[in-house]
Amino acid sequence: MRNHFLQLLIWAVIFTSVSCSTSVPKEEEYNSPISIIPEPVSLEQGKGALIINENTKLLFAKDDEEAQKIAESFADQFSAASGISLAVEESAEGKVEGGILFSVNENLDVPEEGYELKVDDAGVSIVGKDHAGLFYGMQTLKQLLPPAIESTEKVEGEKWLVPLVSIQDYPRYKWRGLHLDVSRHFSTVDFVKKYIDNMAMHKLNTFHWHLTDDQGWRIEIKKYPKLTEIGAYRDETLVGHAGSTEFDGKRYGGFYTQEEIKEVVAYAQERHITVVPEIELPGHATAAVASYPELGVTGNRPKVVTEWGVFLDIYGVQDETFEFLQDVLTEVMELFPSKYIHIGGDEAWKDQWKASAEVQEKIKELGLKDEHELQSWFITRIEQFVNSKGRQIIGWDEILEGGLAPNAAVMSWRGEEGGIAAAKEKHNVVMTPGGYVYFDHYQGDPQFEPLQISGYTTLERVYSYDPTPEVLSPEEQKYILGAQANVWSEYLPTSEMVEYVVFPRLAALSEVLWTPLENKDWEAFKEKIPNQLKRYDYRGINYSKSIYYVTYDVEDKAGTEKLVVSLKNQFGLSKMYYTTDGSEPTKESSLYEGPLYLDEGTTLKAVAIQDGEPMSKVTEITVEKPKEEEK
């Protein structure tokens, strides 16, 4: 009896020591492919995987509060998805000790924002060059886990496996940006935070917040309350494209209080994202002039614009206007600690300047040649003020016209020419050409997409972009800070629509901005997309499935009375099923194996199916002869 009691005691001690251990059990048979977006600089996969369970501890280096916060954020995410609470503890000696260690080593042999991540029998170690690098290493750790790690609710039956790997990683560019226009359509604070979270997932680090425009002024300025009392609201909103005569008849608007701005900026900082505010000048000023007509040229009070396009109201060049802009920028700079303040500078129509005797007299007084040089003088005067506060301006490439302000950085949107010219003049440049990274452009066949402005920018086209022009010398290329995608919101009235145009194209942009050029591979990227879309599903992102839509080429070929219809999709999925009798296609329908010969007027429906599941919605056309210009 006594021996039996001793045996039970021994087993209890053994069980207690095992259950309290920080060791991470190993699964030898694991050899699944790894899917990380953006693709790391260097990745070696071993055989097997470690299992994260309730015994795994998250460790952080002694006295490193920032590393502790990063470990805790991982613990929160893991707990939400798994239902398992992981202990977060200080590691006195900075050792892995069989758990997951978060630490920083300034002497790590990688550039800023870089990290090393190792998973082996000893556990998991993430070492950042700095805390941003450690944060990005944590993002990679999440991508090594199953997509269910992104869930906000407990996922049953999931094995939380981390493959054995050795990763060294760092970004290609310093400026990895995403823009959001909240002037045409307003976004709530909660959505902006979600937007920032999704940026962090993709290792982006700059959020360009477009806060003022003709259709709305969105930031509280204490000294000028009418900016939000009047300028933040318009009487109604255009329905459809610019030029339409239909309006919704509903008052629309909103703005962020300064406390809300501070909240968003702090939230972004915790995710190592810099928020760059944009205050448009001298054009796109209607909402401001509607609030304070004396700021403009004519003295008349316009209405806050209710439609889309570019409008005539522009700031005047009187001292009172500059006093106003300096006051506004002072409050803005108190809210945003970013190095750069975006001052717009684009699409400033000069009609009111040309028609104003006072403005023309100012041009003569200053000895300027024309209105373009006046705009350059205007921008330079603003720059001098911003520089006096220890900041720098960045503006759209129109600020090159009439001469570039001495210390200005340029955001090149009308192609790359402006960026190339600025880099040759030794000015910093952010590339954002409309043909590659304007996410308000269609990403699929427009007949199957929600209304957008125009253009056609597929996932593959975004992926193909290289922000560093070959025409620049190696020395000039150093002025290319990076790139960003722009999200103009004329046709994005809801947060769901914003997400629809951003995702999955943001995944492509992330590899453009982070991954070394030699590591980029479109076919390999395509293989990772299904896994990425699963992550989006768990995060509740309303992403587009345009890459899977079946689209149609119709030809009127000589020698046949039928029209020849070819089916295709962006991802080249081979299993496309179709019907011609008006019914919904399923995997039991006809499999597309080559061009179809159909009568004009036939209703053709099709869908791509993989592993027995439809990959997107069914698309449909009525077969018609192509118009002459389409041939």
matplotlib code that plots the C-alpha trace (Angstrom):
import matplotlib.pyplot as plt

x = [0.0, 2.8, 4.7, 1.5, 1.2, 4.9, 4.3, 1.3, 3.4, 6.2, 3.7, 2.1, 5.5, 6.4, 3.0, 3.3, 6.8, 5.6, 2.4, 4.3, 7.1, 7.6, 8.8, 7.0, 6.1, 7.1, 5.2, 7.8, 5.5, 4.7, 5.9, 3.2, 4.2, 4.7, 2.7, 4.0, 2.9, 5.1, 7.7, 10.7, 14.2, 15.5, 13.6, 14.8, 12.3, 13.2, 11.3, 8.6, 6.7, 6.3, 2.9, 1.8, -0.4, -1.4, 2.1, 3.8, 5.1, 5.7, 8.9, 10.3, 13.7, 14.2, 13.1, 11.8, 8.2, 7.7, 8.7, 6.3, 3.5, 4.2, 4.2, 0.9, -0.7, 0.2, -1.2, -4.4, -4.8, -3.9, -6.3, -9.2, -8.6, -7.7, -9.3, -5.9, -4.4, -0.6, 1.5, 3.6, 6.7, 10.1, 13.1, 15.8, 18.6, 16.9, 16.8, 14.1, 13.7, 11.4, 8.9, 8.5, 11.0, 10.5, 13.6, 15.6, 19.2, 20.4, 23.5, 21.5, 23.0, 19.9, 18.7, 16.1, 12.7, 14.4, 14.2, 15.3, 12.9, 14.0, 11.8, 13.7, 13.6, 14.5, 11.4, 10.7, 12.9, 12.0, 14.8, 14.2, 16.8, 14.4, 10.9, 9.4, 11.4, 10.2, 6.6, 7.0, 8.5, 5.4, 3.3, 5.3, 4.9, 1.1, 1.4, 3.4, 0.3, -2.9, -5.1, -7.5, -5.1, -6.8, -10.2, -11.8, -13.7, -12.5, -11.9, -12.5, -10.3, -7.4, -3.8, -1.6, 1.5, 4.5, 6.9, 10.6, 12.1, 15.0, 14.0, 16.0, 13.9, 13.8, 11.9, 13.0, 11.6, 11.2, 7.8, 5.2, 2.0, -1.8, -4.0, -7.6, -9.8, -12.4, -13.5, -15.7, -17.1, -16.4, -15.0, -15.7, -12.9, -13.5, -13.1, -9.9, -8.5, -9.4, -7.8, -4.6, -4.7, -4.9, -2.1, 0.0, -0.7, 0.9, 3.9, 3.0, 4.2, 2.6, -1.1, -1.8, -5.0, -6.7, -8.7, -9.8, -11.3, -14.1, -16.7, -15.8, -13.5, -13.0, -10.7, -11.6, -9.6, -10.2, -9.5, -11.8, -15.0, -16.9, -14.6, -16.6, -19.8, -20.2, -17.4, -17.9, -21.4, -22.8, -26.5, -26.6, -24.4, -24.2, -25.5, -23.3, -20.3, -19.3, -21.7, -24.7, -27.7, -29.1, -28.6, -29.7, -31.2, -29.6, -27.4, -24.1, -21.0, -18.9, -15.6, -13.0, -12.6, -9.0, -9.4, -10.4, -7.4, -5.1, -6.7, -6.1, -2.5, -1.7, -3.3, -1.2, 2.0, 1.4, 1.4, 4.5, 2.5, 3.1, 0.0, 0.6, -2.2, -3.2, -4.5, -5.2, -4.0, -4.1, -6.9, -9.5, -10.4, -14.2, -15.2, -12.8, -13.9, -17.5, -16.7, -14.8, -15.4, -12.7, -10.1, -10.9, -10.5, -14.0, -15.3, -18.4, -19.5, -19.7, -21.6, -19.7, -19.5, -22.1, -20.6, -17.3, -14.6, -12.2, -13.6, -12.7, -12.5, -8.9, -7.3, -6.4, -2.9, -3.7, -1.8, -5.1, -5.2, -1.7, -2.4, -5.4, -3.3, -0.5, -3.0, -4.5, -1.2, 0.0, -3.0, -2.4, 1.3, 0.4, -1.8, 0.4, 4.1, 4.9, 8.0, 6.0, 2.9, 1.0, -0.1, -1.8, -0.9, -2.8, -5.4, -5.4, -7.4, -6.0, -9.2, -10.0, -6.4, -6.3, -9.6, -8.6, -7.0, -5.6, -4.0, -2.5, -1.1, 0.5, 2.1, 3.6, 4.7, 6.5, 8.1, 6.6, 6.0, 2.5, 0.1, 2.2, 5.1, 2.5, 1.5, 5.2, 5.6, 2.5, 3.8, 7.3, 5.8, 3.9, 7.0, 9.0, 6.4, 6.3, 10.1, 10.2, 8.3, 10.9, 8.7, 8.8, 6.1, 5.2, 2.8, 1.4, 3.6, 1.9, 4.1, 6.9, 5.2, 6.7, 9.7, 9.9, 10.0, 13.6, 13.0, 9.7, 9.2, 7.1, 4.3, 4.2, 0.7, 0.5, 2.7, 6.3, 7.6, 7.2, 9.0, 11.8, 12.2, 12.2, 14.7, 17.0, 16.8, 17.7, 14.2, 12.7, 10.0, 7.0, 5.8, 2.0, 1.2, -2.4, -2.0, -0.5, -1.6, -4.9, -7.2, -10.4, -9.8, -11.7, -9.9, -12.1, -14.3, -16.4, -19.7, -19.3, -17.9, -19.5, -19.3, -15.7, -14.2, -12.5, -9.3, -8.4, -5.8, -5.7, -4.0, -1.3, -0.7, -0.2, 2.2, 4.2, 5.0, 8.6, 8.8, 12.4, 12.7, 15.6, 16.2, 17.6, 21.2, 22.1, 22.6, 19.3, 17.5, 18.3, 15.7, 12.9, 11.5, 9.0, 5.4, 1.8, -1.6, -4.3, -8.0, -10.2, -13.7, -16.1, -17.6, -16.9, -19.8, -19.3, -16.5, -17.4, -16.8, -13.4, -12.3, -13.6, -11.2, -8.3, -8.2, -6.5, -4.6, -3.0, -1.3, 0.4, 1.4, 3.0, 5.4, 6.1, 7.3, 8.9, 10.2, 13.6, 13.0, 14.8, 12.4, 9.3, 7.5, 3.9, 3.3, 4.5, 2.4, -0.7, -0.2, -0.2, -3.4, -6.0, -4.4, -4.3, -8.0, -8.8, -7.0, -9.2, -12.3, -11.3, -10.6, -14.0, -12.6, -15.0, -12.4, -13.0, -13.1, -12.6, -9.5, -11.9, -14.7, -15.3, -15.1, -16.0, -14.4, -16.9, -15.8, -17.8, -15.6, -16.0, -17.2, -19.6, -23.1, -22.5, -20.6, -17.4, -17.2, -14.1, -14.1, -11.3, -10.4, -7.5, -6.0, -6.2, -8.4, -9.2, -12.4, -15.1, -18.7, -21.4, -25.0, -26.9, -30.5, -30.7, -30.0, -27.3, -24.1, -22.8, -20.2, -22.8, -23.1, -21.0, -17.3, -15.6, -13.1, -12.7, -14.5, -18.3, -20.3, -23.5, -26.4, -26.7, -29.1, -28.0, -27.8, -24.5, -23.7, -20.4, -18.4, -15.0, -15.1, -12.2, -12.3, -16.0, -16.6, -17.5, -14.6, -16.8, -20.2, -21.7, -21.2, -23.6, -23.8, -26.2, -24.2, -24.1, -22.0, -19.0, -19.3, -16.9, -14.5, -14.2, -13.0]
y = [0.0, 2.4, 1.5, 2.1, 5.6, 6.3, 5.4, 7.7, 10.5, 9.9, 10.0, 13.2, 14.9, 13.8, 14.9, 18.3, 18.8, 18.0, 20.0, 23.1, 22.8, 25.5, 22.9, 22.9, 19.4, 18.5, 16.9, 15.1, 14.4, 18.1, 19.1, 21.4, 24.3, 27.7, 30.7, 34.1, 37.4, 39.4, 36.8, 37.0, 37.7, 34.3, 31.2, 27.7, 25.0, 22.1, 18.9, 18.9, 21.4, 22.5, 22.6, 25.6, 24.6, 25.7, 24.9, 27.2, 30.4, 33.7, 35.3, 38.7, 40.1, 41.8, 45.4, 45.5, 46.9, 47.2, 43.5, 42.6, 44.5, 42.6, 39.3, 40.2, 41.2, 37.8, 36.2, 38.0, 36.9, 33.3, 33.2, 34.6, 32.0, 29.0, 29.6, 29.0, 31.6, 31.7, 33.0, 36.1, 36.2, 38.0, 35.9, 36.8, 35.6, 36.3, 32.6, 30.7, 28.2, 26.0, 28.8, 31.7, 34.5, 38.1, 40.2, 43.0, 43.1, 46.4, 44.6, 42.1, 41.9, 43.2, 46.7, 48.7, 47.0, 43.6, 40.5, 36.9, 34.1, 30.6, 27.6, 24.6, 21.9, 24.6, 26.6, 29.8, 32.9, 36.2, 38.8, 42.3, 44.8, 47.2, 47.0, 47.5, 44.5, 42.4, 43.4, 42.2, 39.0, 38.5, 39.0, 36.3, 34.0, 34.3, 33.4, 30.3, 29.2, 28.0, 30.8, 30.3, 32.3, 35.4, 34.4, 36.6, 33.5, 30.2, 27.7, 24.1, 21.1, 23.2, 22.0, 25.1, 24.0, 26.1, 24.6, 24.4, 27.3, 29.8, 33.2, 36.4, 39.3, 43.0, 45.5, 46.7, 50.2, 52.6, 54.0, 51.2, 53.0, 52.9, 55.9, 56.5, 59.4, 60.1, 63.4, 62.0, 59.3, 59.3, 56.3, 55.7, 55.6, 51.8, 51.2, 53.3, 51.1, 48.0, 49.4, 50.0, 46.5, 45.1, 47.3, 45.9, 42.3, 43.2, 44.9, 48.3, 51.3, 54.5, 55.5, 58.5, 60.0, 62.4, 64.6, 67.6, 68.2, 69.9, 67.4, 67.6, 68.8, 66.0, 67.2, 69.4, 72.7, 74.4, 77.9, 77.6, 75.8, 76.6, 74.1, 71.3, 73.1, 74.0, 72.3, 68.8, 68.5, 68.6, 68.8, 65.6, 63.3, 62.5, 59.1, 57.6, 58.9, 62.5, 64.2, 62.4, 64.5, 62.2, 63.0, 61.1, 64.2, 63.2, 65.5, 63.8, 64.4, 63.8, 64.7, 63.5, 65.3, 66.0, 63.4, 60.8, 61.8, 61.3, 57.9, 56.8, 58.1, 56.3, 53.1, 53.2, 53.9, 50.7, 48.9, 50.8, 52.7, 56.4, 58.5, 61.2, 63.7, 65.5, 69.1, 70.0, 73.4, 75.6, 73.7, 71.2, 74.0, 74.3, 72.9, 75.4, 78.4, 77.4, 77.7, 80.9, 82.7, 85.3, 82.6, 82.3, 84.6, 85.8, 86.5, 84.5, 81.5, 78.3, 75.2, 72.2, 70.1, 67.4, 65.8, 64.4, 66.1, 69.0, 72.4, 76.0, 77.2, 77.9, 79.6, 83.2, 84.6, 87.2, 87.2, 86.3, 83.1, 82.1, 83.0, 80.6, 77.8, 78.3, 78.1, 74.9, 73.3, 74.2, 72.3, 69.4, 69.1, 69.0, 66.0, 64.1, 63.5, 62.4, 63.8, 64.6, 66.7, 66.2, 69.5, 68.2, 70.6, 68.7, 69.7, 73.4, 75.1, 78.6, 80.2, 82.3, 83.4, 84.4, 86.4, 88.2, 91.7, 91.3, 88.0, 89.3, 92.3, 89.9, 88.0, 91.2, 92.3, 89.0, 89.2, 85.8, 84.7, 83.1, 81.2, 78.1, 80.1, 81.6, 78.1, 77.3, 80.5, 79.4, 75.9, 77.3, 79.7, 76.9, 74.7, 77.4, 77.5, 73.7, 73.5, 76.0, 73.5, 70.8, 69.0, 68.5, 68.7, 66.1, 66.8, 65.4, 65.8, 69.0, 70.8, 70.4, 72.9, 76.4, 75.0, 72.6, 73.9, 73.4, 70.6, 69.1, 65.4, 64.4, 61.8, 60.8, 59.9, 60.9, 58.1, 58.0, 61.1, 63.5, 61.1, 60.6, 64.4, 65.0, 62.2, 63.7, 67.0, 65.0, 65.2, 62.2, 60.5, 58.1, 56.4, 56.0, 55.9, 55.6, 52.8, 50.4, 51.3, 53.2, 50.8, 52.8, 51.4, 48.2, 45.0, 42.8, 43.1, 46.2, 44.5, 42.2, 44.8, 47.5, 51.0, 52.4, 55.5, 53.8, 52.0, 48.3, 47.3, 43.6, 41.8, 40.7, 44.3, 45.5, 42.7, 43.5, 47.0, 48.0, 51.4, 52.0, 53.3, 51.8, 55.2, 56.5, 56.1, 54.1, 57.4, 58.9, 55.6, 56.3, 59.0, 56.6, 56.1, 53.5, 53.5, 53.4, 52.6, 55.2, 54.6, 57.5, 57.1, 58.7, 55.3, 53.7, 54.7, 51.9, 50.3, 47.0, 48.7, 50.1, 46.6, 45.2, 47.4, 47.0, 43.3, 41.1, 43.8, 44.9, 41.5, 42.1, 45.6, 44.2, 42.1, 45.0, 47.0, 44.5, 41.5, 41.7, 42.0, 38.7, 36.9, 38.1, 35.3, 35.8, 32.0, 31.4, 34.4, 32.9, 29.7, 31.6, 33.6, 30.9, 30.7, 34.5, 34.6, 32.2, 34.6, 37.4, 35.3, 34.9, 38.6, 39.5, 41.3, 41.8, 41.0, 40.8, 37.5, 39.1, 36.9, 33.9, 35.5, 33.8, 36.4, 36.1, 37.0, 37.0, 36.9, 37.1, 34.9, 34.6, 31.2, 30.5, 31.7, 31.2, 33.6, 32.1, 32.6, 31.9, 31.6, 32.7, 33.9, 35.8, 32.9, 30.5, 28.0, 25.2, 23.9, 26.3, 25.1, 26.8, 26.7, 28.1, 27.4, 30.1, 27.7, 28.3, 26.4, 23.7, 21.0, 18.9, 21.4, 21.3, 21.6, 24.2, 22.6, 25.0, 27.8, 27.7, 28.3, 30.0, 31.8, 35.5, 36.2, 33.1, 33.5, 32.2, 31.7, 30.3, 29.8, 28.4, 25.4, 24.0, 21.0, 20.9, 24.5, 27.6, 30.1, 33.2, 34.3, 33.1, 35.6, 36.0, 37.5, 37.7, 36.7, 39.6, 40.5, 42.7, 46.3, 47.5, 49.3, 46.1, 44.0]
z = [0.0, 0.9, -2.3, -4.3, -2.6, -3.5, -7.1, -7.3, -5.8, -8.3, -11.2, -9.8, -9.7, -13.2, -14.5, -12.8, -14.2, -17.7, -17.6, -16.3, -18.7, -21.3, -23.9, -27.2, -28.4, -31.9, -34.8, -37.0, -40.1, -40.8, -44.2, -45.5, -47.8, -46.1, -47.2, -46.1, -47.7, -48.3, -49.2, -46.9, -47.9, -46.9, -45.7, -45.0, -43.9, -41.8, -41.3, -38.7, -36.7, -33.1, -31.4, -29.4, -26.5, -23.0, -21.7, -24.1, -22.6, -24.3, -23.1, -23.5, -22.7, -19.3, -19.0, -22.6, -22.2, -26.0, -26.5, -23.7, -25.5, -28.8, -26.9, -25.3, -28.5, -29.9, -26.8, -27.2, -30.8, -30.0, -27.1, -29.2, -31.9, -29.8, -26.5, -24.9, -22.6, -22.9, -20.0, -20.9, -18.7, -18.5, -19.5, -17.1, -19.4, -22.7, -23.6, -25.5, -22.7, -24.8, -25.4, -27.8, -27.1, -28.3, -28.2, -29.9, -30.8, -32.4, -33.6, -35.7, -39.2, -41.0, -41.9, -39.9, -39.5, -40.1, -38.0, -37.7, -36.8, -35.9, -35.0, -33.9, -31.1, -28.5, -29.3, -31.3, -31.3, -32.9, -32.8, -34.2, -35.3, -33.6, -32.2, -35.6, -36.8, -33.8, -34.6, -38.2, -37.0, -34.9, -38.0, -39.8, -36.8, -37.2, -40.9, -40.0, -38.0, -39.6, -41.1, -38.2, -36.0, -37.5, -36.0, -33.4, -32.1, -30.8, -33.6, -32.7, -33.7, -35.0, -34.4, -33.7, -35.6, -36.4, -39.0, -38.3, -40.2, -40.3, -41.6, -42.1, -43.4, -43.9, -46.2, -49.6, -49.2, -46.3, -47.4, -47.7, -47.8, -48.2, -48.6, -47.7, -48.9, -46.2, -47.8, -50.6, -48.2, -44.5, -42.6, -38.9, -36.4, -35.9, -39.6, -39.8, -37.0, -38.8, -41.9, -39.9, -38.5, -42.0, -43.1, -40.2, -41.3, -44.7, -43.1, -44.4, -42.3, -43.7, -43.6, -45.8, -44.5, -47.0, -44.6, -46.7, -50.2, -52.1, -50.8, -47.1, -44.4, -41.9, -39.1, -36.2, -36.0, -32.7, -34.0, -37.0, -35.9, -39.1, -41.0, -39.4, -38.7, -42.4, -44.4, -43.0, -44.5, -48.0, -49.0, -51.1, -53.1, -56.8, -57.9, -60.5, -62.5, -62.8, -65.2, -63.9, -63.0, -60.3, -56.6, -53.5, -51.7, -48.4, -46.3, -45.8, -43.7, -40.6, -39.1, -36.6, -33.3, -32.2, -29.5, -32.1, -34.3, -31.3, -30.7, -34.3, -34.3, -31.1, -32.4, -35.5, -33.6, -31.6, -34.9, -36.1, -38.7, -39.3, -40.1, -42.7, -42.8, -46.0, -46.0, -49.6, -51.0, -52.9, -54.9, -53.7, -51.3, -51.8, -48.3, -46.6, -48.7, -48.1, -44.4, -44.6, -48.0, -47.2, -47.7, -51.4, -54.4, -55.3, -51.8, -52.6, -50.5, -52.6, -51.4, -50.3, -53.5, -54.0, -57.1, -58.4, -60.4, -60.1, -59.1, -59.5, -55.9, -54.9, -51.9, -52.4, -52.0, -49.4, -46.1, -44.2, -46.1, -45.2, -41.6, -41.7, -43.3, -40.8, -37.9, -39.4, -40.0, -36.5, -35.0, -37.5, -36.6, -32.9, -33.6, -36.1, -35.2, -38.7, -40.4, -43.5, -43.8, -47.1, -48.6, -51.8, -54.6, -57.3, -59.8, -58.8, -61.5, -62.0, -63.5, -60.5, -60.2, -63.8, -63.5, -60.3, -60.6, -57.1, -57.9, -61.1, -59.3, -56.8, -59.7, -60.9, -57.5, -56.9, -60.4, -61.4, -64.9, -64.6, -62.3, -62.3, -60.7, -58.3, -57.2, -56.7, -54.6, -52.6, -51.9, -51.0, -48.5, -46.9, -46.9, -45.1, -42.3, -42.1, -42.1, -39.3, -37.2, -37.9, -40.5, -44.2, -46.9, -49.4, -52.3, -55.5, -58.6, -59.7, -57.1, -59.7, -61.9, -61.8, -59.8, -56.8, -53.3, -51.9, -49.4, -50.7, -51.4, -54.4, -54.6, -58.3, -59.4, -63.1, -64.1, -63.0, -64.9, -61.9, -59.6, -62.0, -62.5, -58.7, -58.0, -60.6, -58.7, -55.5, -53.9, -52.1, -54.0, -53.3, -56.4, -56.7, -60.5, -61.3, -63.8, -61.2, -57.7, -57.8, -56.1, -57.1, -60.6, -61.7, -60.9, -63.1, -66.1, -65.3, -66.3, -63.3, -60.9, -58.7, -60.1, -60.1, -61.6, -64.6, -65.4, -65.1, -62.5, -61.9, -59.0, -61.5, -62.7, -59.1, -58.5, -61.7, -60.5, -59.6, -57.9, -58.9, -62.5, -64.4, -66.1, -62.8, -61.9, -58.8, -56.9, -58.1, -57.2, -53.6, -53.5, -54.2, -50.7, -51.8, -53.0, -51.9, -53.2, -53.3, -52.4, -53.6, -52.3, -54.8, -55.5, -52.2, -49.9, -47.4, -45.5, -47.3, -50.6, -49.4, -48.5, -51.7, -53.8, -51.4, -51.0, -52.2, -54.2, -51.0, -50.8, -54.1, -53.1, -49.9, -51.9, -54.3, -51.3, -49.0, -51.0, -52.9, -56.6, -57.2, -54.8, -56.5, -58.5, -59.7, -60.0, -56.5, -55.3, -56.9, -55.0, -51.7, -52.4, -51.4, -48.0, -47.7, -48.6, -45.8, -43.4, -44.8, -44.2, -40.5, -40.2, -41.7, -44.7, -47.6, -50.3, -54.0, -55.8, -59.2, -59.8, -60.1, -62.2, -65.5, -68.3, -72.0, -75.3, -78.1, -81.8, -85.0, -87.2, -90.9, -92.2, -89.3, -88.5, -84.8, -82.5, -81.0, -77.2, -75.2, -71.4, -69.1, -65.6, -64.2, -62.3, -65.2, -63.3, -65.8, -64.4, -65.6, -65.8, -67.9, -68.9, -71.9, -70.7, -68.1, -65.2, -62.6, -63.4, -60.9, -61.1, -62.8, -65.7, -68.9, -68.4, -70.6, -72.8, -75.7, -77.6, -77.7, -80.9, -79.8, -81.4, -80.8, -77.9, -76.0, -72.2, -71.0, -67.4, -66.0, -62.8, -61.8, -59.5, -57.6, -55.2, -55.7, -54.5, -56.6, -56.3, -56.9, -58.0, -61.3, -64.1, -67.0, -70.5, -73.3, -76.4, -78.9, -81.8, -80.7, -81.7, -84.4, -82.0, -79.9, -82.8]

ax = plt.figure().add_subplot(projection="3d")
ax.plot(x, y, z, "-o")
ax.set_aspect("equal")
plt.show()
